[in-house]
Amino acid sequence: MARRRRRQKAEAETDIMEVLNLTPMMDVFTVLVVFLLITAVFTSITIMELSVPTSAGASAATPPNFAIEVIVRKGGLEIANGKSVEAAIPKKDDKYDLEKLSEVLRRIKAQYPEKEDATVLMEPKVEYDYLVQVMDTVRGAEVRTPGSKEVGRIVLFPKISIGDAP
């Protein structure tokens, strides 16, 4: 009985760090970190070059003969020439009618084939996703050739400037 008490007393007095072996746990963490680093998916970020108009550059630049402005409003889209609104495209089923926008921009591109720049202006509190969709539509369009199922992509206005709508 006395032996048993001495053994229990000796076990109670031993330091927890002497009993606890952390080496296997550190080995598991090392393998886990290496595994996670190897299998991690590294995402690529696409950067688009946009020109944002500044007040200093406006005085030095000559005024263009025709400016294409696509204005994203809460009620729909407007296409302006820098002075007046040329076309208004209302929302269809609470979504912007990007097909109609693409059609109008293709007609403008046919009239001004050398024109490559356009401005996308956006009202406050319009979702950012709509800006991206409109910019994609202004940049290019998908065109089907008659009698064929192939879809081709044409470039409309690749040089896009963005800003706040008036």
C-alpha positions, 0 to 999 in steps of 0.5 A, a space after each residue: 500500500 505504501 508503495 502504491 502511494 509513493 508511485 502515485 505521489 511520484 507520478 503526480 509530481 512529474 512535470 507535464 512537459 516531461 510526459 507530453 511529447 510534441 514531436 509527432 504533432 510538430 511532424 504532422 504540422 510540418 507535413 500539413 503546411 507543405 501539403 497545403 502550400 503545394 496544393 494551393 491554387 494560385 489565382 491570376 489577376 487580370 488587369 485592364 488598362 483604363 484611362 480616367 479623365 483628369 481635370 488637368 488633361 482636359 485643357 491640354 487635349 483638343 476636343 474630339 469630333 465625336 465622343 461615345 458615352 455609355 451612361 449606366 443609369 438605374 432606369 436603363 442605359 443611355 448612349 450620348 455623343 458628348 453633347 446630347 443623348 443619341 439613344 436610350 435603352 430601358 431595362 428589360 425584365 429588371 436587367 440591362 438590355 446588353 444585346 440592344 446596346 451591342 446592336 447600337 454600338 455596332 451601328 456606331 462602329 460602322 459609321 466611325 470605323 477608325 474610332 476606338 475609344 469610348 467612355 462609360 459613365 455610371 450613376 452612384 449606387 449602381 452595382 459594380 457588376 453592371 459596370 463590368 458587363 457594360 464595359 465588356 459589351 462596349 469592348 467587343 461583340 459576338 457576331 454570327 455569320 448568316 447561314 453558319 453556327 460559328 460565332 465570331 468576336 469583333 472589336 468595337 471600342 477597346 479603349 475605355 475611360 470610366 467616370 461618374 455620370 452627370 
